[in-house]
Amino acid sequence: MDFTNASTTFLADSPDNWPARFTISGFTYDRFQNTGQPSDAKIWDEGARCRWLSHQSPFDPGPYEQAARVFRQHGYSSHAEHMLITQRRIARGIISGRGAFARRALDAVYGATVGYGYRPGRVLWLLAILLVLVTASLELPSVNSAMRATTSSGSVYTTQGLLPGQASPSTSALTVPSEVPRAFRTVRPLGWIIWKG
């Protein structure tokens, strides 16, 4: 069956009753129409429509765009996005030529992370997972030791080297010797905060 570049106002069909293979490149229509059959319940079923379009021979992304446009115009925006995601997934499977494996891998990552741009909210989950992992890693004893703001003797690390001081385990306070210049003594509260962290 070949409907290449055909055009009609409405398409009255059942997605499951088409031939095993058909061509509908350039086929345009404005809506799906009931046929009066029990199978009419599937005319706005995006899953059934995706299965219908998967029987094209050869594969053409255009009919997916056409069907998605009709779904969107009739208020089925999420259904339309699902169809376009399916289109990209099928297209990934026929990528060929030089670097096909890498291109397929990148495409798969793009689809899994943000649904080819149709599911940007997934990024929030990825950020939340990353935040949890970073927070957990900072709680490791080895990381805490490496990121100390003071040495074992109580000196505070600064961008200019070490600021001598004494950490008191019993009072959890940082004292700065009197020989330290006044300018350094004024940052004592900040050093204590860093040391406590």
Steps between C-alpha positions, in 0.01 A plus 500: 500500500643836399362835619807704409417874492128429533280747686162478673295688756466205737637148533228247591687183589598253767876496567497120529331437164768633268716269284826365641694749286397830346636837391352828624784748443350844448150377591311785675169513685334725757344254742421137573139397443288225652403214270214366712697188592589375852865571422426875487616529860855482368486787252643740763719240668858618446638152569283350228595785264870444568460130419314599184779733390768241580374296203605763247731376230743664484518693827416869464489742798252725319185295575588510872519880480166507316326278755651695791377827348145362478515373859627835625235698308229294667635552852710185542836670557653229720393236246669701225824520698491125558470442126794728424715328763411166341593642161846596626549162665419314179719735297789421734478135403563572133798732547780368283828604352821621658478551875154343515565334836608824667209690348256237619650510849473880519146485368408240764641721776309799365180296497550355848589830665258757356282298263646674193404834649137402566565397862729776639370439853712185517803724547371592848519135605854474365602812693340363816690172462824691440441712811442190712816335367714809563358542850562135580857517370576800723399296804771242441771516771782511244339799324437681828863457596624626163275806511586615853547874537759452772811292552533259790676775697211742454646724228245630254550461124484826305572602141836638622606192691431412864361723772642374831240417761405248764188285487355402831314167481334559837352840411473455123653847464793635306747730680754714318835580667559863599794537264272468200435844341173675588371460143517123536348505849187666364424194285499269802121446490518407132784257569297340779205453267722340238666276760162390637385407150 
